[in-house]
Amino acid sequence: MHLFIVTRTQFAIPRALLYQKVLDIIELGTGFGSTAHHFYIVGDYIPEPLLVITKNNNALTILKEIEATSLIKELPNVIILHFGASLKGNDQSLQYFIPLTHPSFNKTVSIINKWSLEKAFNKFLKKGEATYAINEWTNYFLKKKYKDYATKIQEAYLPIHQPPIYDWASLAEAKNKLTNGANYFLAFQPIDGFVAMLKEFSIFKKWQQTNMELVFIFDNEKDQATAQALLTGYKFKDAIVIKLVSNIEPAYIAASYTILFNTIQFDKISWIEMALAYAIPLIFNNATIETNSIETAWYNAGEQFNFEEIGALSNHFKLYYKDELYLQTRARMGSEWLKAFYEQRKNKGLVQLLLTLKS
């Protein structure tokens, strides 16, 4: 079987996450010495981790898109796996769609662009042999929203493979690049909670007199610009870093002290998996947890409290900064949760991604 994995997408998926999922798929297909598939990684830009795994591996080939579209016409038993993209002139090949986000999560695109993205998403659902939801949160969301395609949407088992491994020097370099070498909390925080978190961070900084920094991650440039403007006059603005999620590197996750998640959708699950793979402790705002919903299980990956409660965030900043044993314990609990969670999913009878593909 010839399996083409397209690394381009129409949707707002951070490149680091998309490439990690490509690695996960390849690991699932080659980790046990299987020779049933030949993988073609299709893209005009391929990062170093993907280039490395192709060396001395006869089951992997890297192709530019124009090369792939030409080669597919010459090969039998072709399957295309994608995250929201089409290869020109290859409608005859079986195609499988793996959604890592949804257009409705993008709050800053115009109405026309959002309509266009929604239309494209529908097309991929309709055109594909199957749509694979790689976690139960995605599966729940898609089946609820797209009832007409429910039979095509299948929950699949795709655990995270080991993300890029960094030695201490590489982590130090990541810190230097992001915070000039300072330790930092990483926060996936919506703009409407930005000022409140700044106030809580101020209390922490006044209490500890530390060089610890706070790195905010925003989904779009509009929120990033708004946050930058709100920093004007902030006493500790030199300790605040603002980044777009599209520019986040795995090293930034691995080098972080603790990661905070406020309101999240299923598109943040891959960040959660990556953080736990690096043994980074997680904190969730339980004010945003939907009780008795499918989302609840994922919040068990970290500690939960109400971010809106006055003093709660600053106290936790202090706790995680001051108590190294507590920090390590929470990190270990998160990693153990992920291991147990994967084991449960493995035994759940989910779609085994590559085993079920029809050529």
Beta strands, then each sheet from edge to edge (+ up, - down):
strand 1: 2-6
strand 2: 38-42
strand 3: 60-63
strand 4: 78-82
strand 5: 94-97
strand 6: 130-133
strand 7: 153-157
strand 8: 184-188
strand 9: 213-218
strand 10: 240-244
strand 11: 258-261
strand 12: 282-285
strand 13: 303-305
strand 14: 351-352
sheet 1: 3+ 2+ 1+ 4+ 5+ 6+ 7+ 14+
sheet 2: 10+ 9+ 8+ 11+ 12+ 13+
end
